[in-house]
Amino acid sequence: MQTALTARQALIEAAARGLLHDAQEVGAAWVARLGQPGSRPEARERWEAHAATVALYRYRYEITGPAPLGDPNAVRRLDQAAEYRAGQLALRHIKTSVRRNDEKGPQSTVRGTLRRGL
């Protein structure tokens, strides 16, 4: 049972990332509102994971407007409200990581790499 659940989770995550990539390719306004992912692979991976959460929410609830999670007043059911809160948390993580990348700037990243001895 655990193997089947793990496989299903991997498929859902892959589909959500596919939705995100499709939105990026067409230049969707909601993706632009998320800001740019960091240049480091781990920062980009975190950004993508959180942005995929937003993409999956948009798909599941047929959100078509430019606001990443759509109109909060359109949330009517308890299950959607829980998923909306998960989407809000993902957005907060994205905004925090984008802000951190903006504050660090390119030179800070180089200094951090040198400090770690890489």
N, C-alpha and C positions, 0 to 999 in steps of 0.2 A: 504494500500500500504506500509506504514512504517513497519508494522509487517512482511510483506512478505520480504522486503528488509533486515530487521534485521535478520530474520531466514536464508536468503540466505548468509548473511555475516558470521553468525555463522557456517554454513556448510562449507564455503570456508576456514575459519580459522581452523576448525577441520581437514579438508582434508590436509591443508598445514602442520599442526603439524604431521599428520600421515606420510606424505612424509619425514619430518625431522626424525621422530622416525625410519622409515624404513632405512634411510641412516645411522643413528647411529648404528642400529643393524648389518648392514653389514660392518661397519667400513669404510665408504666412505671417501676417502682422502679429499674431500672438507670440510667435517664436521671437520676433525682433524685440518684443517687450521684455523678454527674459534677460537680455543682455548677452554678452559674449562669454563663452566658457574660457577658463584659464588655459594657458598654453602648455602647462605641464600635463602629462598623460593622466595622472591621478585626479587632478582638478577637472579635467575634461570628462573623465569617467563619472565623477560625482555629479557634475552638471547634467550630463546626459541621462543618468539614472533618475534624477529628480524631474527633468524636463519630460522624460518618457512617462512618468506618473501623470503629469499634466496632460500629455497627449492622449493617454488611455482614458482619463476622465472625460476629455472633450469628445472622444469617439463614443464612449459608452452612453453619454447623455446628449449626443448630437449637438454639441456647441459649435456654432459657426461664426460667431462674431470675433472681433479683435481682442477682447478681454480674455486672458488665458483660461480662466475658469467660468467665463460667462457671467450672467446676471445672478447674483446671490439670491435675489427674490424669486427666482425660478425654481429653487430647490424646494421640493414638496414632500419627499418621502424620507423616512429615517435612514434608510440605507444610502440614499443619495447624499444626505447631510453628512454622514460619516465619511463618505468618499470625498465630499467637498472639503472637509476638514483635513483629510490626508493631502489633498491637492494644495490647500493653503500652506500646510507645513512644507511641502516640496517647494513651493514658491519662496517661502522664507529662507530655506536652505540655499536656493539659487541666488536670491538677492544678496545674502550674506557672503557667498563665495565670490560673486561678481564684485561686490564692494571691496572685499579683501584683495582681490587681484588688482583693482584700480588703485588702491592705497599703496600696494607694494611697488607697482611699476616694474618695468623690465630690469632695472639695475638691481633692485632688491632680490629678485629671483636669482640673478647671477651670484650675488653675495651669499645668499642662503646655500646655493650649491657649493660654493667654495668653502664655506664654513663646515659643511658636512663632509668635506674631503672627496667629493665626487669629481 
